[in-house]
Amino acid sequence: MAMLFFMFALSLAVSGTNTAVFRAGNAISKSRVANAAATAGIDKAIWCLNAASAPADCGGSSGSSFTGENVVQFSGVTYTSTVTNIDPVTKQIDVIAYAPNATNPISTQHLRASAIIDMDHVSFNYALQTGIGGLEMEENSAVTGNVYSNGNVEGHNGSTVSGDIWVAGGSQRAADQQSLNQNGNLIFGKDSTVIDPSQSFTPATTGVLNSVTLYLKKTGAPSNKTVRIVSDGGNKPSKTSLASATLDTSLVTTNLGWISIPFQTPPNLSSGTRYWIVVDSSTNATNYLTWGADTANGYAGGKGMSSPDWNSGNPTWNEAGSDLAFKAWMGGVATHMSGIDVTGSVHANTISSCSIAGDAYYQVKSGCSVTGTSVPGSADPGPAPYPISDAQIAQWKEDAIAGGTISGNYAPSGSSARLGPQEITGDLTLTNNATLTMTGTLYIHGNLEVSNNGIIRLDPSFGGNGGVIVVDGAIVISNNGRFVSSGAGSYILAISTMTDQTVSAITLSNNVNGAIFFAPYGKIDVDNNTIISGLMGDKVHLANNATLIYTTGMADARFSSGPGGSWTLNKGTWREVK
């Protein structure tokens, strides 16, 4: 009898243990499913934030007004999501998943993350920056702030710069060597086999190499890289670095685009001699770069290679099987600064007919008074890159196109028009007190004209961030045409991509505040008695009494696609909430 009782008790214990093990295993399984459901809920919330017209799939609302969903079924689990506003470009996403349901949950998982609108940080470090076309200042025109020009800087009676002036050694207008075809890609820095890519080239002229331009895109958020020019070591790169410069990966987008890398100390190269462009990279499986390539090897002056480490004791170099897309820009053009009263210092090859309160760095001086220290025999400054790349401009165009298209010209009246992100295939005209409120990026194929008290205003939801207008044609702002930002540190960035320098890409008349103007390939004309905040263009002309006053906030300007832009997961914010 005692034995029978013992066996019965043992049976109950084993049964209880098996049940506990089963319940524990079931709980673990449900926990994993709940975690997967919560993760999926965050992914779907971001999708709904970007889905402007899918309320039926998102619990009744979608786009930037999406606030979450209740009791969503997911693989035998239910979850609830809540989206709350943190600021105009940040939203908090909370997802709570219950397995199998909220009434009798075996497991509960609460995940939290934030979503942000894609945003570009642009550092406008100079009041005025020009390309090879340089700067011309008429009588009594003035710049308050620093000037960096890749071409000549010329002034007339009463022209003043309250800051420093750098005039870079001039570059040739056309690339000396280039490989433009792109039908393949070379991914580098993703794994340990291909880390440091290289492309050789053979210059046609002897002189300094001012800059190279590479055709790149990024995955994730790769760190800045070092671009080197090295000599040839037996039909492969040597370990002798002739020059180096930083590749700023913030200028690279997720689509292939041209990125300029200038050398502050340009190397001297010889015609007919092979040199190599080497990108000194590192390994990161989720944050890496891709270099556009020509698998037909159409560039006769060089080839592409890659190495796990270009600077190891005995580097291994492997054929890339393609030419990597690049442009090489030679310099050697003497530049000058003349006819300006400067309160700061000047760096230029030749200075003449000027007054410099600071120091002067030059090779030739004529008719200039220098209060500070004169440093004859100084090397020419290297060219400065624009803080905005061609790749970023192309991305802003895509952001606008994603919002829809207006065919033909658009000329709103009154003050109720709201627009963005939006593509306009014709002109955008604002005149006679018309006001347009920007709610996202605008891309205009034709011209932009703002005149007679017309206003372009950023929607208040931009907060301290700026908005972007890209124009393929000309920009003309006159007769009290105005730009109005959305708050402190906010600007409208107006870009003209015109390349015809026989006409003005951007013309500005009267006071123009709240905007920064950029014509990377064209000419900017600033008419009499006009006051503006920031200019960048291949060539800039300041007419009589035109004034440019630098605003310190431009050193860290932020531009977003706006409330209608693309929402993405803010990396590093994903976490479990206990």
FENTA-V913977 format. One record per backbone hydrogen bond with DSSP energy under -0.5 kcal/mol. NH is the residue of the N-H (numbers start at 1). CO is the residue of the C=O. Records with the same first field share a line. If there is no record, write none. Layout:
NH->CO, CO
//
This chain:
5->1
6->2
7->3
8->4
9->5
10->6
11->7
12->8
13->9
14->10
15->11
16->12
17->13
18->14
19->15
20->16
21->17
22->18
23->19
24->20
25->21
26->22
27->23
28->24
29->25
30->26
31->27
32->28
33->29
34->30
35->31
36->32
37->33
38->34
39->35
40->36
41->37
42->38
43->39
44->40
45->41
46->42
47->43
48->44
49->45
50->46
51->47
52->50
54->51
57->54
58->55
60->55
61->58
63->48
65->62
66->63
69->81
72->79
74->77
77->74
78->98
79->72
80->96
81->69
82->94
83->67
84->92
86->87, 90
87->90
90->87
91->115
92->84
93->113
94->82, 92
95->111
96->80
97->95, 109
98->78
99->107
106->99
107->99
109->97
111->95, 109
112->575
113->93
115->91
116->568
117->89
118->566
120->559
122->120, 557
124->122, 554
125->123
127->146
128->146
129->535
130->148
131->537
133->538
134->131, 538
135->152
136->540
137->154
138->542
140->157
141->138
142->546
143->160
144->548
145->143, 162
147->164
148->128
149->166
150->130, 131
153->336
154->135
155->338
159->156
160->141
161->341
162->143
163->161
165->345
166->147
167->347
168->149, 166
169->381
170->333
172->330
176->328
177->328
179->326
183->293
184->293
186->291
188->289
189->194
195->193, 307
196->307
197->195
198->305
199->277
200->303
201->275
203->273
207->269
209->267
210->208, 329
211->329
212->261
213->327
214->259
215->325
216->214, 257
217->290
218->253
219->288
225->247
226->280
227->225, 245
228->226, 278
229->243
230->228, 276
231->240
232->274
233->236
238->231
241->239
242->229, 240
243->229
245->227
247->225
248->246
249->247
251->248
252->249
253->255
257->216
259->214
261->212
263->210
264->262
267->209
269->207, 267
272->203
273->270
275->201
276->230
277->199
278->228, 276
279->197
280->226, 278
281->279
284->189
288->219
289->188
290->217
291->186
292->215, 290
293->184
294->323
295->293
297->294
300->298
302->299
304->322
305->198
306->318
307->196
312->309
315->312
317->315
318->306
320->304
321->304
323->294
325->292
326->179
327->213
328->177
329->211
330->328
331->208
333->170
334->332
337->350
338->153
339->352, 353
341->159
342->340, 355
343->161
344->161, 163
346->359
347->165
348->361
350->335
351->364
352->337
353->366
354->367
355->340
356->369
357->342, 355
358->344
360->373
361->346
362->375
363->349
364->349
366->351
369->354
371->356
372->358
375->360
377->362
378->362, 375
381->167
382->264
390->258
391->258
393->389
394->390
395->391
396->392
397->393
398->394
399->395
400->396
401->397
402->398
403->400
404->401
406->423
407->405
410->427
417->435
419->437
421->441
422->441
423->404
424->443
425->406
426->408
428->447
429->410
430->449
433->452
434->431
435->414
436->455
437->417
438->436, 457
439->419
440->419
441->561
442->468
443->422
444->470
445->424, 443
446->426
448->474
449->428
450->476
451->430
453->479
454->451
455->434
456->482
457->436, 455
458->484
459->438
462->459
463->460
465->462
466->558
467->491
469->493
470->442
471->495
472->444
473->446
475->505
476->448
477->507
478->450, 476
481->478
482->454
483->513
484->456
490->487
492->514
493->467, 491
494->492, 516
495->469, 493
496->518
497->471
498->473
501->499
503->500
505->523
506->523
507->475
508->525
509->477
510->528
512->531
516->492
517->534
518->494
519->536
522->519
523->503
524->539
525->506
526->524, 541
527->508, 525
529->544
530->527
532->547
533->512, 515
534->515
535->127
536->517
537->129
538->519, 522
539->522
540->134
541->524
542->136
543->526, 541
545->139
546->543
547->530
548->142
549->532, 547
550->144, 548
554->551
555->552
556->553
557->122, 554
559->120
560->466
561->118
564->439
565->562
568->116
570->114
571->569
573->570
575->112
577->110
578->576
//
